[in-house]
Amino acid sequence: MKDNKLIAEFMGAEGHPKYDPIEWDIYITGCLDVDSDNENAQHFFTPNQMKYHSSWDWLMPVVEKCLIGEAEQDEEISNTTIKNIYEGICNQDISYAYRSVVEFIIK
């Protein structure tokens, strides 16, 4: 999933080639606090294994980073995309929140 890779890179992850040069493992450390005993544990995932689109535990740190970065965005774009992120969270609609986060990152 290309959007999962986009989000991982936004969170500071780096890609490393696997044995198959088309597939990449994404190296995540310090930006994902799930499936580990501490926040500095290292994780390797392919974009298809990432759960940004299906797990609030994965998505909420991204939302937090978007909210912190809101001041750096154009005001009109920021207001619309942040409103959409909040709407997805308030309605407990992870798909909508995920799409809104991707939109924020792209802009």
DSSP file (Angstrom, degrees, kcal/mol; ACC not computed):
  #  RESIDUE AA STRUCTURE BP1 BP2  ACC     N-H-->O    O-->H-N    N-H-->O    O-->H-N    TCO  KAPPA ALPHA  PHI   PSI    X-CA   Y-CA   Z-CA
    1    1 A M     >        0   0    0      0, 0.0     4,-1.6     0, 0.0     3,-0.4   0.000 360.0 360.0 360.0 114.9    0.0    0.0    0.0
    2    2 A K  H  >  +     0   0    0      1,-0.2     4,-2.2     2,-0.2     5,-0.1   0.825 360.0  57.0 -64.3 -31.8    1.7    3.1   -1.2
    3    3 A D  H  > S+     0   0    0      2,-0.2     4,-2.5     1,-0.2    -1,-0.2   0.856 103.6  53.4 -70.3 -33.1   -0.1    5.4    1.3
    4    4 A N  H  > S+     0   0    0     -3,-0.4     4,-2.6     2,-0.2    -1,-0.2   0.907 109.9  48.2 -64.2 -40.5    1.2    3.3    4.2
    5    5 A K  H  X S+     0   0    0     -4,-1.6     4,-2.4     2,-0.2    -2,-0.2   0.911 110.3  52.1 -64.4 -41.7    4.7    3.8    2.9
    6    6 A L  H  X S+     0   0    0     -4,-2.2     4,-2.1     2,-0.2    -2,-0.2   0.922 111.8  46.0 -59.2 -45.8    4.0    7.6    2.5
    7    7 A I  H  X S+     0   0    0     -4,-2.5     4,-1.9     2,-0.2    -2,-0.2   0.921 110.7  52.4 -64.9 -44.2    2.8    7.7    6.1
    8    8 A A  H  <>S+     0   0    0     -4,-2.6     5,-2.8     1,-0.2     4,-0.2   0.912 110.8  47.5 -59.4 -42.6    5.8    5.7    7.4
    9    9 A E  H ><5S+     0   0    0     -4,-2.4     3,-1.4     1,-0.2    -1,-0.2   0.888 108.6  54.6 -66.1 -38.3    8.2    8.1    5.6
   10   10 A F  H 3<5S+     0   0    0     -4,-2.1    -1,-0.2     1,-0.3    -2,-0.2   0.843 106.6  53.0 -59.9 -34.1    6.3   11.1    7.1
   11   11 A M  T 3<5S-     0   0    0     -4,-1.9    -1,-0.3    -5,-0.1    -2,-0.2   0.453 129.1 -98.2 -83.3  -0.8    6.9    9.5   10.5
   12   12 A G  T < 5S+     0   0    0     -3,-1.4    -3,-0.2     1,-0.3    -2,-0.1   0.541  72.5 147.5 100.1   7.3   10.6    9.3    9.8
   13   13 A A      < -     0   0    0     -5,-2.8     2,-0.4    -6,-0.2    -1,-0.3  -0.363  35.1-144.0 -73.7 156.7   10.9    5.6    8.7
   14   14 A E  E     -A   27   0A   0     13,-1.6    13,-3.6    -2,-0.1     2,-0.3  -0.941   9.5-127.5-122.5 145.4   13.5    4.6    6.2
   15   15 A G  E     -A   26   0A   0     -2,-0.4    11,-0.2    11,-0.2    31,-0.1  -0.707  20.7-171.7 -92.5 143.1   13.2    1.9    3.5
   16   16 A H  E     -A   25   0A   0      9,-2.8     9,-2.5    -2,-0.3     2,-0.1  -0.999  29.8-109.4-131.4 134.6   15.7   -0.8    3.1
   17   17 A P  E     -A   24   0A   0      0, 0.0     7,-0.2     0, 0.0     2,-0.1  -0.369  29.9-151.8 -66.0 139.8   15.7   -3.3    0.1
   18   18 A K        -     0   0    0      5,-1.7     6,-0.0     2,-0.7     5,-0.0  -0.159  44.5 -78.7 -88.6-167.5   14.7   -6.8    0.9
   19   19 A Y  S    S+     0   0    0     -2,-0.1     5,-0.0     1,-0.1    -1,-0.0   0.865 125.1  64.0 -63.8 -36.0   15.9   -9.8   -1.1
   20   20 A D  S >  S-     0   0    0      1,-0.1     3,-1.0     3,-0.0    -2,-0.7  -0.822  83.6-146.4 -88.1 117.6   13.4   -9.0   -3.8
   21   21 A P  T 3  S+     0   0    0      0, 0.0    -1,-0.1     0, 0.0    -2,-0.1   0.667  95.8  56.4 -64.5 -14.2   14.5   -5.6   -5.2
   22   22 A I  T 3  S+     0   0    0     -5,-0.1     2,-0.3     2,-0.0    -3,-0.0   0.803  99.8  67.2 -84.0 -29.9   10.9   -4.5   -5.8
   23   23 A E    <   -     0   0    0     -3,-1.0    -5,-1.7    23,-0.0     2,-0.4  -0.686  68.8-161.4 -94.4 144.1    9.8   -5.1   -2.2
   24   24 A W  E     -A   17   0A   0     -2,-0.3     2,-0.4    -7,-0.2    -9,-0.0  -0.962  14.2-142.2-124.5 141.3   11.0   -2.9    0.6
   25   25 A D  E     -A   16   0A   0     -9,-2.5    -9,-2.8    -2,-0.4     2,-0.6  -0.831  23.2-139.2 -89.4 140.0   11.1   -3.4    4.4
   26   26 A I  E     -AB  15  45A   0     19,-4.3    19,-1.8    -2,-0.4     2,-0.6  -0.911  10.0-141.8-103.7 124.6   10.4   -0.2    6.2
   27   27 A Y  E     -AB  14  44A   0    -13,-3.6   -13,-1.6    -2,-0.6     2,-0.5  -0.756  22.1-176.3 -88.9 118.8   12.5    0.4    9.2
   28   28 A I  E     + B   0  43A   0     15,-2.6    15,-1.9    -2,-0.6     2,-0.4  -0.968  11.4 157.8-121.1 122.5   10.6    2.0   12.0
   29   29 A T  E     - B   0  42A   0     -2,-0.5    11,-0.2    13,-0.2    13,-0.1  -0.984  67.8  -1.6-143.1 133.9   12.1    3.0   15.3
   30   30 A G  S    S+     0   0    0      9,-1.0    10,-0.1    11,-0.6     3,-0.1   0.384 116.4  75.3  74.8  -5.5   11.0    5.6   17.8
   31   31 A C  S    S+     0   0    0      1,-0.2     2,-0.4     8,-0.0    -1,-0.1   0.354  90.0  54.1-118.7   4.7    7.9    6.5   15.8
   32   32 A L        -     0   0    0      7,-0.4    -2,-0.3     9,-0.2    -1,-0.2  -0.949  56.3-175.3-140.1 117.6    5.7    3.5   16.4
   33   33 A D        +     0   0    0     -2,-0.4     2,-0.3    24,-0.3     3,-0.2  -0.128  52.5  97.2-108.2  35.6    5.0    2.5   20.0
   34   34 A V  S    S+     0   0    0      1,-0.2     3,-0.1     5,-0.1     4,-0.1  -0.848  76.3  21.7-120.2 160.3    3.1   -0.8   19.3
   35   35 A D  S    S+     0   0    0     -2,-0.3     2,-0.3     1,-0.2    -1,-0.2   0.810 106.7  92.2  57.4  33.1    4.2   -4.4   19.3
   36   36 A S  S    S-     0   0    0     -3,-0.2    -1,-0.2     1,-0.1     3,-0.1  -0.964  77.4-128.2-149.3 165.3    7.2   -3.6   21.5
   37   37 A D  S    S+     0   0    0     -2,-0.3     2,-0.3     1,-0.2    -1,-0.1   0.693  96.3  12.9 -86.7 -22.1    8.3   -3.4   25.1
   38   38 A N  S >  S-     0   0    0     -4,-0.1     3,-1.6    -3,-0.0    -1,-0.2  -0.971  80.5-106.3-150.4 164.7    9.7    0.1   24.7
   39   39 A E  T 3  S+     0   0    0     -2,-0.3    -9,-1.0     1,-0.3    -7,-0.4   0.642 113.9  58.6 -70.9 -13.7    9.4    3.0   22.2
   40   40 A N  T 3  S+     0   0    0    -11,-0.2    -1,-0.3   -10,-0.1    -7,-0.1   0.393  75.4 122.3 -96.6   4.2   13.0    2.5   20.9
   41   41 A A    <   -     0   0    0     -3,-1.6   -11,-0.6    -9,-0.1     2,-0.3  -0.338  64.5-119.2 -63.1 147.8   12.4   -1.1   19.8
   42   42 A Q  E     -B   29   0A   0    -13,-0.1     2,-0.4   -12,-0.1   -13,-0.2  -0.701  30.1-172.6 -94.7 143.7   13.1   -1.7   16.1
   43   43 A H  E     -B   28   0A   0    -15,-1.9   -15,-2.6    -2,-0.3     2,-0.4  -0.983  11.4-160.4-134.4 143.4   10.5   -2.9   13.7
   44   44 A F  E     +B   27   0A   0     -2,-0.4     2,-0.3   -17,-0.2   -17,-0.2  -0.994  22.5 161.3-125.9 125.5   10.6   -4.0   10.1
   45   45 A F  E     -B   26   0A   0    -19,-1.8   -19,-4.3    -2,-0.4    -2,-0.0  -0.984  34.9-131.4-139.8 148.0    7.4   -4.0    8.0
   46   46 A T    >>  -     0   0    0     -2,-0.3     3,-1.4   -21,-0.3     4,-1.0  -0.656  41.0-106.1 -86.1 159.0    6.5   -4.0    4.3
   47   47 A P  T 34 S+     0   0    0      0, 0.0     3,-0.4     0, 0.0    -1,-0.1   0.846 122.4  55.8 -55.6 -33.3    3.9   -1.4    3.4
   48   48 A N  T 34 S+     0   0    0      1,-0.2   -46,-0.0     3,-0.1    -3,-0.0   0.735 106.1  51.2 -72.0 -20.9    1.3   -4.2    3.1
   49   49 A Q  T <4 S+     0   0    0     -3,-1.4    -1,-0.2   -48,-0.0     2,-0.0   0.642  88.2 103.2 -87.8 -15.9    2.0   -5.3    6.6
   50   50 A M     <  -     0   0    0     -4,-1.0     3,-0.2    -3,-0.4   -46,-0.1  -0.321  58.7-155.0 -69.4 152.6    1.6   -1.8    8.1
   51   51 A K    >>  +     0   0    0      1,-0.1     4,-2.3     2,-0.1     3,-1.4   0.069  55.2 118.6-119.8  23.1   -1.6   -1.1    9.9
   52   52 A Y  T 34 S+     0   0    0      1,-0.3    -1,-0.1     2,-0.2     7,-0.1   0.856  82.4  49.3 -57.3 -33.6   -2.0    2.7    9.6
   53   53 A H  T 34 S+     0   0    0     -3,-0.2    -1,-0.3     1,-0.2    45,-0.1   0.571 124.3  27.1 -82.5 -10.3   -5.3    2.1    7.6
   54   54 A S  T <4 S+     0   0    0     -3,-1.4     2,-0.5     1,-0.2    -2,-0.2   0.474 108.3  66.3-132.8  -4.5   -6.8   -0.3   10.2
   55   55 A S    >X  -     0   0    0     -4,-2.3     4,-2.3     1,-0.1     3,-0.5  -0.974  52.4-158.8-129.9 122.6   -5.3    0.4   13.6
   56   56 A W  H 3> S+     0   0    0     -2,-0.5     4,-2.8     1,-0.2    -1,-0.1   0.839  97.3  63.7 -63.2 -31.7   -5.9    3.4   15.7
   57   57 A D  H 34 S+     0   0    0      1,-0.2   -24,-0.3     2,-0.2    -1,-0.2   0.854 110.5  37.9 -60.8 -34.1   -2.7    2.5   17.7
   58   58 A W  H <> S+     0   0    0     -3,-0.5     4,-0.5    -7,-0.3    -2,-0.2   0.872 120.3  45.4 -80.8 -39.9   -0.8    3.0   14.4
   59   59 A L  H >X S+     0   0    0     -4,-2.3     4,-2.2    -8,-0.3     3,-0.7   0.845  97.9  67.8 -78.1 -34.8   -2.7    6.0   13.1
   60   60 A M  H 3X S+     0   0    0     -4,-2.8     4,-2.5     1,-0.3    -1,-0.2   0.852  96.1  53.5 -63.4 -37.0   -3.0    8.2   16.2
   61   61 A P  H 3> S+     0   0    0      0, 0.0     4,-1.8     0, 0.0    -1,-0.3   0.856 110.4  50.4 -62.2 -29.9    0.7    9.1   16.5
   62   62 A V  H <X S+     0   0    0     -3,-0.7     4,-2.4    -4,-0.5    -2,-0.2   0.914 108.5  51.1 -70.4 -43.4    0.5   10.2   12.9
   63   63 A V  H  X S+     0   0    0     -4,-2.2     4,-2.5     1,-0.2     5,-0.2   0.922 108.8  52.3 -57.7 -44.7   -2.5   12.3   13.7
   64   64 A E  H  X S+     0   0    0     -4,-2.5     4,-2.1     1,-0.2    -1,-0.2   0.911 109.2  48.7 -59.7 -43.2   -0.6   13.9   16.6
   65   65 A K  H  X S+     0   0    0     -4,-1.8     4,-2.3     1,-0.2    -1,-0.2   0.882 110.0  52.5 -65.8 -37.1    2.3   14.8   14.2
   66   66 A C  H  X S+     0   0    0     -4,-2.4     4,-0.6     2,-0.2    -2,-0.2   0.920 109.3  49.3 -62.1 -43.3   -0.2   16.3   11.7
   67   67 A L  H >< S+     0   0    0     -4,-2.5     3,-0.5     1,-0.2     4,-0.3   0.877 111.8  48.2 -66.1 -37.0   -1.7   18.5   14.5
   68   68 A I  H >< S+     0   0    0     -4,-2.1     3,-0.6     1,-0.2    -1,-0.2   0.888 114.5  46.5 -67.7 -38.6    1.8   19.6   15.6
   69   69 A G  H >X S+     0   0    0     -4,-2.3     3,-1.5     1,-0.2     4,-0.5   0.461  84.4  98.5 -82.1  -1.3    2.7   20.4   11.9
   70   70 A E  G X< S+     0   0    0     -4,-0.6     3,-1.5    -3,-0.5    -1,-0.2   0.859  75.0  59.9 -55.6 -38.5   -0.5   22.2   11.3
   71   71 A A  G <4 S+     0   0    0     -3,-0.6    -1,-0.3    -4,-0.3    -2,-0.1   0.754  99.8  57.1 -64.5 -23.5    1.1   25.6   11.8
   72   72 A E  G <4 S+     0   0    0     -3,-1.5    -1,-0.3    -4,-0.1    -2,-0.2   0.605  94.4  85.4 -83.2 -11.4    3.5   24.9    8.9
   73   73 A Q  S << S-     0   0    0     -3,-1.5     2,-0.1    -4,-0.5    31,-0.0  -0.486  96.4 -86.9 -88.5 158.0    0.6   24.4    6.5
   74   74 A D     >  -     0   0    0     33,-0.2     4,-3.2    -2,-0.2     5,-0.2  -0.417  43.9-121.8 -56.9 137.2   -1.3   27.0    4.4
   75   75 A E  H  > S+     0   0    0      1,-0.2     4,-2.7     2,-0.2     5,-0.2   0.882 108.3  46.3 -57.9 -44.4   -4.1   28.1    6.7
   76   76 A E  H  > S+     0   0    0      2,-0.2     4,-1.9     1,-0.2    -1,-0.2   0.930 116.7  44.0 -66.2 -45.2   -7.0   27.2    4.3
   77   77 A I  H  > S+     0   0    0      1,-0.2     4,-2.7     2,-0.2     5,-0.3   0.931 115.0  50.3 -63.4 -44.9   -5.5   23.7    3.5
   78   78 A S  H  X S+     0   0    0     -4,-3.2     4,-2.9     1,-0.2     5,-0.4   0.927 108.7  50.6 -60.8 -47.7   -4.7   23.2    7.2
   79   79 A N  H  X S+     0   0    0     -4,-2.7     4,-1.9    -5,-0.2    -1,-0.2   0.909 114.6  44.2 -59.3 -43.0   -8.2   24.1    8.4
   80   80 A T  H  X S+     0   0    0     -4,-1.9     4,-2.1    -5,-0.2    -2,-0.2   0.955 117.9  41.5 -68.4 -50.3   -9.9   21.8    5.9
   81   81 A T  H  X S+     0   0    0     -4,-2.7     4,-2.3     2,-0.2    -2,-0.2   0.899 116.0  49.0 -68.9 -39.8   -7.6   18.8    6.4
   82   82 A I  H  X S+     0   0    0     -4,-2.9     4,-2.7    -5,-0.3     5,-0.2   0.909 110.3  52.1 -65.1 -40.6   -7.4   19.1   10.2
   83   83 A K  H  X S+     0   0    0     -4,-1.9     4,-2.4    -5,-0.4    -2,-0.2   0.912 110.3  48.9 -58.8 -42.4  -11.2   19.4   10.3
   84   84 A N  H  X S+     0   0    0     -4,-2.1     4,-2.2     2,-0.2    -2,-0.2   0.881 109.9  50.9 -66.9 -38.1  -11.5   16.2    8.2
   85   85 A I  H  X S+     0   0    0     -4,-2.3     4,-2.1     2,-0.2    -2,-0.2   0.951 112.0  47.2 -62.8 -48.1   -9.0   14.4   10.5
   86   86 A Y  H  X S+     0   0    0     -4,-2.7     4,-3.2     1,-0.2     5,-0.3   0.899 109.9  53.8 -59.0 -41.1  -11.1   15.4   13.6
   87   87 A E  H  X S+     0   0    0     -4,-2.4     4,-2.2     1,-0.2     6,-0.2   0.916 108.3  49.3 -61.3 -43.4  -14.3   14.3   11.9
   88   88 A G  H  <>S+     0   0    0     -4,-2.2     5,-2.9     2,-0.2    -1,-0.2   0.899 114.4  45.5 -61.8 -41.0  -12.8   10.9   11.2
   89   89 A I  H ><5S+     0   0    0     -4,-2.1     3,-1.5     3,-0.2    -2,-0.2   0.950 113.2  48.3 -67.6 -49.3  -11.7   10.6   14.8
   90   90 A C  H 3<5S+     0   0    0     -4,-3.2    -2,-0.2     1,-0.3    -1,-0.2   0.847 115.7  44.3 -61.9 -34.7  -15.0   11.8   16.3
   91   91 A N  T 3<5S-     0   0    0     -4,-2.2    -1,-0.3    -5,-0.3    -2,-0.2   0.399 109.1-125.1 -88.6   3.4  -17.0    9.5   14.1
   92   92 A Q  T < 5 +     0   0    0     -3,-1.5     2,-0.8     1,-0.2    -3,-0.2   0.874  61.6 146.4  52.2  40.9  -14.7    6.6   14.8
   93   93 A D     >< -     0   0    0     -5,-2.9     4,-2.4    -6,-0.2     5,-0.2  -0.836  25.8-179.1-108.9  92.0  -14.2    6.2   11.1
   94   94 A I  H  > S+     0   0    0     -2,-0.8     4,-2.8     1,-0.2     5,-0.2   0.840  79.8  57.4 -64.7 -33.3  -10.6    5.1   10.7
   95   95 A S  H  > S+     0   0    0      2,-0.2     4,-2.4     1,-0.2    -1,-0.2   0.922 110.0  44.0 -63.1 -43.1  -10.9    5.0    6.9
   96   96 A Y  H  > S+     0   0    0      2,-0.2     4,-2.2    -3,-0.2    -2,-0.2   0.912 114.9  48.3 -68.4 -43.1  -11.9    8.7    6.7
   97   97 A A  H  X S+     0   0    0     -4,-2.4     4,-2.3    -9,-0.2    -2,-0.2   0.911 111.8  51.1 -62.7 -41.7   -9.2    9.7    9.2
   98   98 A Y  H  X S+     0   0    0     -4,-2.8     4,-2.4     2,-0.2    -2,-0.2   0.936 111.0  46.7 -60.6 -49.4   -6.6    7.7    7.3
   99   99 A R  H  X S+     0   0    0     -4,-2.4     4,-2.3     1,-0.2    -1,-0.2   0.880 112.5  51.2 -61.6 -37.7   -7.5    9.4    4.0
  100  100 A S  H  X S+     0   0    0     -4,-2.2     4,-2.3     2,-0.2    -1,-0.2   0.880 108.8  50.5 -68.1 -38.5   -7.5   12.8    5.7
  101  101 A V  H  X S+     0   0    0     -4,-2.3     4,-2.5     2,-0.2    -2,-0.2   0.928 110.5  49.8 -63.2 -46.0   -4.0   12.1    7.1
  102  102 A V  H  X S+     0   0    0     -4,-2.4     4,-2.4     1,-0.2    -2,-0.2   0.915 110.3  50.8 -59.8 -43.0   -2.8   11.1    3.7
  103  103 A E  H  X S+     0   0    0     -4,-2.3     4,-2.0     1,-0.2    -1,-0.2   0.909 109.5  50.9 -61.0 -42.5   -4.3   14.3    2.2
  104  104 A F  H  < S+     0   0    0     -4,-2.3    -2,-0.2     1,-0.2    -1,-0.2   0.922 111.4  47.6 -60.4 -45.0   -2.5   16.4    4.9
  105  105 A I  H  < S+     0   0    0     -4,-2.5    -2,-0.2     1,-0.2    -1,-0.2   0.902 110.7  51.0 -65.5 -41.7    0.8   14.8    4.2
  106  106 A I  H  <        0   0    0     -4,-2.4    -1,-0.2     1,-0.3    -2,-0.2   0.873 360.0 360.0 -65.2 -37.1    0.5   15.2    0.4
  107  107 A K     <        0   0    0     -4,-2.0    -1,-0.3    -5,-0.2   -33,-0.2   0.480 360.0 360.0 -78.8 360.0   -0.3   18.9    0.7
